[in-house]
Amino acid sequence: MLKIRLMGTKNDISWFQKIVSRNPKVEVLEMSELYQNKGTTKYYRNYIEVKKKNTK
């Protein structure tokens, strides 16, 4: 299992979440809500837990 911290704009995070969710080799276990980074209104963070799918 991997725990991934994403940081970027809302659009960047949404774009990457879609890529990970659609990947047939990856299972998304959990996806957190968006958190605003302190000191900026442009950048956010998000946490994702993923694991490798056992596909043959």
C-alpha positions as CSV (number, residue, x, y, z in Angstrom):
1,M,0.0,0.0,0.0
2,L,1.1,3.5,-0.7
3,K,0.0,6.8,0.9
4,I,0.4,9.7,-1.5
5,R,0.2,13.4,-0.7
6,L,-0.8,15.5,-3.6
7,M,-0.1,19.2,-3.7
8,G,-1.2,21.6,-6.4
9,T,-4.2,23.6,-7.7
10,K,-7.6,22.1,-7.5
11,N,-7.5,21.3,-11.2
12,D,-4.1,19.6,-11.0
13,I,-5.3,17.4,-8.1
14,S,-8.5,16.5,-9.8
15,W,-6.7,15.6,-13.0
16,F,-4.3,13.3,-11.2
17,Q,-7.1,11.7,-9.2
18,K,-8.9,10.8,-12.4
19,I,-5.7,9.2,-13.8
20,V,-5.1,7.1,-10.7
21,S,-8.8,6.0,-10.5
22,R,-8.9,4.9,-14.1
23,N,-5.7,2.9,-14.0
24,P,-6.5,-0.8,-14.1
25,K,-3.4,-1.8,-12.2
26,V,-4.1,0.4,-9.2
27,E,-6.9,0.2,-6.6
28,V,-7.8,3.4,-4.7
29,L,-8.5,2.6,-1.1
30,E,-9.2,6.0,0.2
31,M,-9.2,9.6,-1.0
32,S,-9.4,12.6,1.4
33,E,-11.1,15.9,0.9
34,L,-9.2,18.9,-0.3
35,Y,-7.3,20.9,2.3
36,Q,-6.1,24.5,1.6
37,N,-2.4,25.1,2.1
38,K,-1.6,27.7,4.7
39,G,-0.5,31.0,3.4
40,T,-2.0,30.6,-0.1
41,T,-5.4,30.5,-1.7
42,K,-4.1,28.9,-4.9
43,Y,-2.6,25.6,-3.7
44,Y,-4.3,22.7,-2.0
45,R,-3.4,19.2,-0.7
46,N,-5.1,15.9,-0.8
47,Y,-4.2,12.4,0.4
48,I,-4.7,9.1,-1.4
49,E,-4.2,5.5,-0.3
50,V,-3.6,3.1,-3.2
51,K,-2.5,-0.5,-3.6
52,K,-1.5,-2.7,-6.5
53,K,-4.3,-4.7,-8.0
54,N,-3.7,-8.4,-8.3
55,T,-4.8,-8.8,-12.0
56,K,-3.6,-11.5,-14.3
